Amino acid sequence: MYDLLIKNGLVVDGTGASRRHADVAIAGGKIVEIGKVTESATQVIDAADLVVAPGFVDPHTHYDAQICWDQPLSSASWHGVTTVVMGNCGVGIAPCKPEVRDIAAWDLVNVEGIPFEALAKGITWDWVTFPEYMNAAQRRGLGINLAFLAPLTPFRHFVMGEESMDRAATSAETAQIQALLREAMVAGAFGWTTTTILQHVGYKGRPLACRQSSREELTAYAHVLRDMGKGVIETTLTKSAGILADDEYALLDLLLTESGRPVTWLAVVDCEHRPEGAQDSLRKAEPLIKRGGIPQVNCLPMSNEFNLHNPFLFGSHPSWKPAFNQTVEEQMRVYSDPSFRQAFREELANPRIFAGNWNLVEVRDVHNPALKSLEGKTVVEIARERGKDPLDTFFDIAVEDQLHTEYVIALFNVHEERVAKLITDPRGMIGLSDGGAHVDMHDNAGYCTYLLGTWVRDKQIMSLERAIQRVTAEPAAFFGIQDRGVLAVGKAADIVIFDFNTIGPKVSPIRHQEWRRDLPAGGRRLVWPADRGVQYTIVNGAVLYAQQRHTGALPGQVLRS
């Protein structure tokens, strides 16, 4: 007798092969038969009129802290994701010495938008080393599977202390960091990560420690993977709003050459003020792509909700540094200062992420009743009504509202025809959900269900088989997660069962998201609610969700490379 039998489903196995009607039998957490199954099972799911596919594999998440307090791991698990790759962009909380935990937490406040109070109450800190961090995750219990990448910032800080935010490592320090990375890889990490982008600032508005790594350091760390013959490198680049710069190209070349391993980078996106930028970057990167350098692309319109108490979006602008990690009163003083505004105005002449198009910035929500009439209007519309400059209007509104104003900004992937070209291009890997990060700005954890509902069913830009392959087998193969991502006999039974007719949100992702106060200490975050089309999510052979309800099972595993 089998443990679980899924009957009458439309099986799309993740390989790109044509769909077929079949039963799927599971025992001991593994798939043991696909076809016409006659033997009985302890539990039977009738999947008639439903698609049976591999569980989705999310290649870019930041659930590093959230795994301490959210065992099912929302919002990813609500959307059929059964494996997440975490520890991206060089930011994380392990390894960490007890006396500097606050510094590690402040990195997450600035980069991921999680309130410090939530981190202080929610992080369990039942580890010092990276292997201990991985073991603690398994010990607490998991809803879905975790594949850990080793983020370079806490490794550098562990060896160098606060000086890691100011300078390159010495040869002796580099050797110590190398040894720690090797220890993490031996424990089962899938590689290591870093970042170069300017808005990645941490403690006291200083650069994340990994940004100070010299080329000599990075070469040494790449050699860890080369010598072990396994692992990948992830890095965040594109300081010029999606355009791959010459020095970034050189960095990717270095990492590929010295590691001999695959490298993925963020990101290739459609940019409003550079309509050919994404395709130009892909053409430029073609020699790197042929050697295993894979950029990540996003299938979502990338809008962010934000307020000026957390200035992350503008962290790449030097003029904004005085606004980080300050009280609201001090931030309001900065934003009201004419010299600050003028400095920012001058910096917008050379766009980074935001190019100064205030038509793309809308007032979503205000706290001050006197400003309620502004909701739903763009900054340009309000500036016109007030007879003022849009930049000044942007800051004036926030100050008048004690920085409570929530803005929405359309940053990337606004033009559908260009996005369609990006996500059907086999040179990129679909991902970049950033799940667990920027919780005060967006939640893109439902990108897989959006891909299937909007791009496949409604717009028909690719087949269902190809889309499922893009979000299952492809990311699993890139990271070397060998027993996930396809439905085949002997593979782990990570499965999502969904209704193709109803999967995906009815409205745009940013409008579909909602605020919830479900962080520790009553902190709030934006979430993408559970997708109505996802009927069952199965992890390692156990039903995790049935009709969007958690069964109470915690079948997830810490995966080891």
C-alpha positions in Angstrom: 0.0 0.0 0.0 1.3 3.5 -0.9 1.3 6.4 1.5 -0.3 8.8 -0.9 -2.0 8.4 -4.3 -2.8 11.3 -6.6 -5.3 10.1 -9.2 -6.7 11.3 -12.5 -4.4 14.4 -12.7 -3.0 16.1 -15.7 0.7 15.5 -15.1 3.2 18.2 -16.3 6.5 16.7 -15.1 8.9 19.7 -15.4 11.1 18.3 -18.1 9.2 20.1 -20.9 7.6 16.9 -22.1 3.9 17.0 -23.1 1.2 16.8 -20.5 -0.4 13.5 -19.9 -3.2 12.0 -17.7 -1.7 9.8 -15.0 -1.7 8.8 -11.4 1.2 9.5 -9.1 2.0 7.1 -6.3 4.2 8.1 -3.3 5.8 6.1 -0.5 8.5 7.0 1.9 8.6 10.6 0.7 9.5 9.5 -2.9 7.6 9.1 -6.1 7.4 5.4 -6.8 5.0 5.1 -9.7 3.6 7.4 -12.5 1.0 6.0 -14.8 -2.1 3.9 -14.3 -1.9 2.9 -10.6 -4.1 0.2 -9.3 -2.7 -0.4 -5.8 -4.4 1.3 -2.9 -3.0 4.1 -0.7 -3.5 5.4 2.9 -4.5 8.8 1.4 -6.0 9.5 -2.0 -6.3 12.8 -3.7 -8.6 13.0 -6.7 -6.9 15.5 -9.1 -9.5 15.3 -11.9 -9.4 18.6 -13.9 -6.3 19.7 -12.1 -2.6 20.0 -13.1 -0.1 17.9 -11.2 3.4 19.5 -11.3 6.7 19.5 -9.5 6.7 21.9 -6.5 8.1 25.3 -7.6 11.7 26.1 -6.8 12.3 29.8 -5.9 16.0 30.7 -6.6 16.1 34.1 -4.9 14.8 34.6 -1.4 15.7 36.3 1.9 13.9 34.2 4.5 17.1 34.1 6.6 15.4 35.5 9.7 11.8 34.5 9.0 12.6 30.8 9.3 13.0 31.4 13.1 9.3 32.3 13.6 7.4 31.1 10.5 7.7 27.3 10.0 5.4 27.0 7.0 7.3 29.9 5.4 4.8 32.3 3.9 4.2 33.7 1.4 6.2 31.3 -0.7 4.5 28.1 0.5 1.1 29.7 -0.2 1.9 29.6 -3.9 3.1 26.1 -4.4 6.8 26.8 -3.7 8.3 23.7 -2.1 12.0 24.7 -2.1 13.6 28.1 -1.6 17.2 29.2 -2.1 18.1 31.7 0.6 21.1 33.7 1.8 21.2 35.9 -1.3 22.8 39.2 -2.0 25.6 38.7 0.6 23.3 39.6 3.5 22.4 37.2 6.4 22.7 36.4 10.1 25.2 33.5 10.2 27.9 33.1 11.3 27.4 35.6 14.1 29.1 36.1 17.5 26.6 36.8 20.4 28.1 40.2 21.1 27.3 41.6 17.6 23.9 40.3 17.0 22.4 43.8 16.8 24.7 44.7 14.0 23.6 41.7 11.9 20.0 42.5 12.6 20.4 46.1 11.4 21.7 44.8 8.1 18.3 43.1 7.7 16.4 46.2 8.8 18.1 48.3 6.1 18.1 45.7 3.3 15.0 43.7 4.0 12.8 46.3 5.7 12.0 44.1 8.7 11.4 46.2 11.9 14.2 45.9 14.4 11.7 45.1 17.1 10.5 42.1 15.1 14.0 40.8 14.6 14.9 41.3 18.2 11.9 39.2 19.4 11.8 36.7 16.5 15.4 35.6 15.8 16.2 32.7 18.0 20.0 33.0 17.8 20.5 29.3 18.6 23.7 29.2 16.6 27.1 30.8 16.2 28.6 29.1 13.1 26.9 28.6 9.7 26.6 24.8 10.1 24.9 25.4 13.4 22.5 27.9 11.7 21.6 25.2 9.2 21.1 22.5 11.8 19.0 24.9 14.0 16.6 25.4 11.0 16.0 21.7 10.7 15.6 21.3 14.5 12.8 23.9 14.6 10.8 22.2 11.9 10.1 23.3 8.4 7.1 23.5 6.1 9.1 23.5 2.9 12.7 22.8 1.9 15.6 25.2 2.4 18.7 25.4 0.2 21.3 27.6 1.9 23.7 29.9 0.2 26.5 31.4 2.4 26.2 35.3 2.4 29.6 36.9 2.5 28.7 39.9 4.8 28.4 37.9 8.1 31.5 35.8 7.2 33.6 38.9 6.8 32.1 40.5 9.9 32.8 37.4 11.9 36.5 37.7 11.2 37.1 41.4 10.8 34.5 43.0 13.1 33.2 46.5 12.2 36.2 47.1 10.0 34.6 44.7 7.5 32.4 47.6 6.5 35.3 49.9 5.8 38.1 48.0 4.1 39.3 45.0 2.3 40.6 42.0 4.2 44.2 41.3 4.8 45.7 38.0 3.4 45.5 36.5 6.9 41.8 37.5 7.3 41.0 36.3 3.8 42.4 32.9 4.7 40.2 32.8 7.8 37.1 33.8 5.8 38.0 31.2 3.2 38.1 28.5 5.9 34.7 29.5 7.2 33.2 29.3 3.7 34.8 25.9 3.2 33.2 24.8 6.5 29.8 26.0 5.2 30.2 24.2 1.9 31.2 20.9 3.7 28.0 21.3 5.8 25.9 21.4 2.6 25.7 25.1 1.5 25.0 25.4 -2.2 27.5 28.3 -2.7 28.1 31.8 -1.6 26.7 35.3 -2.4 27.7 38.9 -2.5 26.5 42.3 -3.8 28.0 45.4 -5.3 25.0 47.7 -5.6 25.0 51.0 -3.7 21.6 50.8 -2.1 22.7 47.7 -0.2 23.6 49.5 3.0 23.6 48.0 6.5 24.4 49.0 10.0 24.4 52.8 10.5 24.0 53.3 6.8 27.4 51.9 6.1 28.0 49.6 3.1 27.2 45.9 3.6 30.6 44.3 4.5 30.7 42.2 1.4 30.8 45.3 -0.8 34.2 46.1 0.6 35.7 42.8 -0.7 38.7 43.2 -2.9 39.2 41.3 -6.2 41.9 39.3 -4.4 39.5 38.3 -1.7 36.8 37.2 -4.2 39.3 35.2 -6.1 40.2 33.3 -2.9 36.6 32.7 -2.1 35.9 31.5 -5.6 38.8 29.0 -5.2 36.8 27.3 -2.4 34.2 26.2 -4.9 36.8 25.4 -7.5 38.7 23.2 -5.1 35.6 21.4 -3.9 34.1 21.0 -7.4 30.7 22.2 -6.3 28.5 25.2 -5.6 27.5 28.4 -7.3 28.0 32.1 -6.8 25.2 34.7 -6.7 25.8 38.4 -6.9 23.7 41.6 -7.3 24.9 44.0 -9.9 23.5 46.4 -12.4 24.1 49.6 -10.6 22.9 51.5 -13.6 19.2 50.4 -13.6 19.6 47.1 -15.3 22.5 47.9 -17.6 25.5 45.6 -17.3 28.5 47.9 -16.8 32.1 47.1 -18.0 33.4 46.7 -14.4 30.5 44.4 -13.6 31.2 42.3 -16.7 34.8 42.0 -15.5 33.7 40.9 -12.0 31.4 38.1 -13.5 34.3 37.1 -15.7 36.6 36.8 -12.7 34.1 34.8 -10.7 33.4 32.4 -13.5 37.1 32.0 -14.3 38.4 31.5 -10.7 35.6 29.3 -9.5 35.0 27.2 -12.5 31.4 27.1 -11.3 28.1 28.6 -12.4 27.4 32.3 -11.5 24.0 34.0 -11.4 23.4 37.7 -11.1 20.6 40.2 -10.6 19.1 41.3 -12.7 18.0 41.9 -16.2 14.8 44.0 -16.1 12.9 46.2 -18.4 13.7 49.8 -17.5 11.4 52.7 -18.3 14.1 55.2 -19.4 16.3 52.7 -21.2 13.9 50.6 -23.3 16.7 48.6 -25.1 18.8 48.2 -21.9 17.7 44.6 -21.1 18.4 43.3 -24.5 21.6 45.2 -24.7 22.7 43.6 -21.4 21.9 40.1 -22.7 23.8 40.6 -25.9 26.8 42.0 -23.9 26.7 39.1 -21.5 26.4 36.4 -24.2 30.1 35.2 -23.7 29.5 34.9 -20.0 26.2 33.1 -20.4 27.9 30.5 -22.6 30.3 29.8 -19.7 27.5 29.4 -17.1 26.7 32.9 -16.1 23.0 33.1 -15.8 21.1 36.4 -15.2 17.8 36.3 -13.3 14.7 37.9 -14.8 11.3 38.7 -13.2 7.9 38.0 -14.7 6.2 40.6 -12.6 5.6 44.3 -13.1 8.0 45.5 -10.4 6.2 48.1 -8.3 7.2 49.0 -4.8 5.2 50.4 -1.9 7.4 52.5 0.3 7.6 55.3 2.8 10.4 57.7 3.7 11.1 56.3 7.1 12.8 53.4 5.3 14.8 55.0 2.5 16.1 51.8 1.0 15.0 52.6 -2.6 17.2 55.6 -2.6 20.2 54.1 -0.8 22.4 54.3 -4.0 22.3 58.1 -3.8 25.0 59.6 -1.6 22.7 62.5 -0.6 20.4 60.1 1.2 23.0 58.6 3.6 22.1 61.0 6.5 18.5 59.6 6.4 19.4 56.1 7.3 18.8 54.7 10.8 17.6 58.0 12.2 14.5 59.0 14.2 11.5 60.3 12.3 12.2 63.8 13.6 15.8 63.8 12.3 14.7 62.3 8.9 12.1 65.0 8.6 14.8 67.6 9.2 16.9 66.0 6.4 14.0 65.9 3.9 13.1 69.5 4.6 16.6 70.8 4.1 16.9 72.7 0.7 20.5 71.6 0.4 19.5 67.9 0.6 16.8 68.3 -2.0 19.2 70.1 -4.3 21.8 67.4 -4.0 19.2 64.8 -4.8 18.0 66.8 -7.7 21.5 66.9 -9.1 22.0 63.2 -8.6 18.9 62.4 -10.6 20.6 63.8 -13.7 22.5 60.5 -13.7 19.8 57.9 -13.0 20.4 54.8 -11.0 17.2 53.0 -10.1 14.8 56.0 -10.2 15.2 58.4 -13.0 13.1 61.3 -11.6 9.9 60.5 -13.5 7.4 61.6 -10.9 4.5 60.4 -13.0 5.4 56.9 -11.9 5.1 57.7 -8.2 1.6 57.6 -6.7 0.3 58.3 -3.2 -1.2 55.0 -2.0 -2.1 55.8 1.6 -1.8 58.7 4.1 -2.2 59.0 7.8 -3.1 62.7 8.1 -6.8 63.2 7.4 -6.1 66.5 5.8 -4.2 64.7 3.1 -6.8 62.1 2.2 -7.7 63.7 -1.0 -4.2 63.0 -2.3 -4.6 59.2 -2.3 -4.6 57.7 -5.8 -2.9 60.7 -7.3 0.5 60.9 -8.8 3.1 63.2 -7.4 3.0 65.2 -10.7 -0.8 65.6 -10.4 -0.5 66.9 -6.8 2.4 69.2 -7.7 0.3 70.7 -10.5 -2.5 71.3 -8.0 -0.2 72.9 -5.6 1.7 74.9 -8.2 5.0 73.4 -7.0 7.9 71.3 -8.2 7.3 67.5 -8.1 10.5 66.7 -6.2 9.6 69.3 -3.5 6.0 68.1 -3.5 7.2 64.5 -2.9 9.1 65.5 0.2 6.5 68.0 1.4 3.7 65.4 1.5 5.8 63.0 3.5 6.8 65.6 6.0 3.2 66.8 6.4 2.3 63.2 7.1 5.0 62.6 9.6 6.6 60.1 7.1 3.5 57.9 7.3 2.7 58.4 3.6 2.8 55.2 1.6 3.9 55.7 -2.0 3.7 53.3 -4.9 6.4 53.5 -7.6 6.5 51.6 -10.8 10.2 50.9 -11.3 10.7 48.1 -13.8 8.9 45.7 -16.1 6.1 48.1 -17.0 6.0 47.4 -20.7 4.4 44.0 -21.2 5.7 43.2 -24.7 9.3 43.8 -23.6 8.8 41.7 -20.4 7.3 38.9 -22.6 10.5 38.9 -24.7 12.6 38.7 -21.5 10.9 35.8 -19.8 10.7 33.7 -22.9 14.4 34.1 -23.6 16.2 30.9 -22.5 19.4 32.9 -21.5 17.7 34.1 -18.2 16.4 32.3 -15.2 13.0 33.3 -13.9 13.2 34.2 -10.3 14.0 37.3 -8.3 11.0 37.0 -5.9 13.0 38.5 -3.0 10.7 36.5 -0.7 11.2 37.6 2.9 12.9 40.9 1.9 11.6 44.4 1.4 8.5 43.4 3.5 7.5 47.1 3.7 7.5 47.5 0.0 6.3 44.4 -1.8 5.8 40.7 -1.7 6.6 39.0 -5.0 6.5 35.4 -3.6 3.6 34.6 -5.9 5.6 35.1 -9.2 5.1 31.4 -10.2 1.3 31.6 -9.9 1.3 34.9 -11.8 3.4 33.4 -14.5 1.0 30.5 -15.0 -2.2 32.6 -14.7 -1.3 35.8 -16.5 1.5 34.9 -18.9 0.5 31.4 -19.8 -3.3 31.1 -19.5 -4.3 34.7 -20.3 -1.6 36.0 -22.7 -0.4 32.6 -24.0 3.2 33.6 -24.5 4.6 30.2 -23.7 3.2 26.7 -23.2 2.2 25.4 -19.8 4.9 22.7 -20.1 7.6 25.3 -20.8 6.5 27.6 -18.0 6.5 24.8 -15.4 10.0 23.8 -16.6 11.1 27.4 -16.1 10.2 27.5 -12.4 11.0 23.9 -11.4 13.6 21.9 -13.3 15.7 24.9 -14.5 16.4 26.5 -11.1 16.9 23.1 -9.5 19.4 22.1 -12.1 21.3 25.4 -11.8 21.9 25.1 -8.1 22.5 21.3 -8.2 19.4 20.3 -6.3 19.4 16.9 -7.9 16.3 15.2 -6.5 13.8 18.1 -7.0 12.3 20.0 -9.8 10.9 17.1 -11.9 8.3 14.4 -11.4 10.0 11.1 -11.9 10.2 7.8 -10.1 12.8 8.0 -7.4 12.6 11.7 -7.0 11.5 13.5 -3.8 7.7 13.9 -3.8 7.5 17.7 -3.9 4.3 18.4 -5.8 1.8 21.2 -6.5 -1.7 20.5 -7.7 -3.5 23.5 -9.1 -6.5 24.5 -11.2 -5.2 26.1 -14.4 -8.5 28.0 -14.9 -8.2 29.9 -11.6 -4.5 30.1 -10.7 -3.0 33.6 -10.4 -4.4 36.9 -9.1 -7.4 38.7 -10.6 -5.7 42.1 -10.2 -2.2 43.4 -10.6 0.3 42.0 -8.0 0.8 45.3 -6.2 -3.0 45.8 -5.8 -3.4 42.2 -4.8 -1.1 42.4 -1.8 -2.2 43.3 1.6 -0.8 44.5 4.9 -0.8 42.1 7.9 0.6 42.5 11.4 1.9 39.0 11.7 5.6 39.7 12.4 7.0 39.2 15.9 6.3 42.1 18.2 3.3 43.0 16.1 5.4 44.2 13.1 3.6 44.5 9.8 4.5 43.3 6.4 3.0 43.2 2.9 1.9 39.7 1.9 0.6 38.1 -1.3 -2.4 36.1 0.0 -2.6 32.4 -0.8 -3.5 31.7 -4.4 -7.0 30.4 -4.9 -5.9 28.1 -7.7 -3.4 26.1 -5.7 -5.4 23.2 -4.3 -2.7 21.0 -2.7 1.0 21.5 -1.9 2.9 18.3 -1.1 6.4 18.3 0.4 8.5 15.2 0.7 5.3 13.1 0.3 3.3 14.9 3.0 0.4 17.2 2.3 1.4 20.7 3.6 -1.7 22.6 2.3 -5.1 21.4 1.2 -7.4 24.1 -0.3 -5.1 26.8 1.2 -5.3 25.4 4.7 -2.1 24.2 6.5 -2.5 20.6 7.6 -0.2 21.1 10.5 2.5 19.0 8.9 6.1 20.2 8.8 7.8 17.9 6.2 10.4 20.3 4.9 14.1 19.5 5.0 17.3 21.5 5.0 18.8 20.4 1.7 22.5 19.6 1.6 24.6 20.1 -1.6 
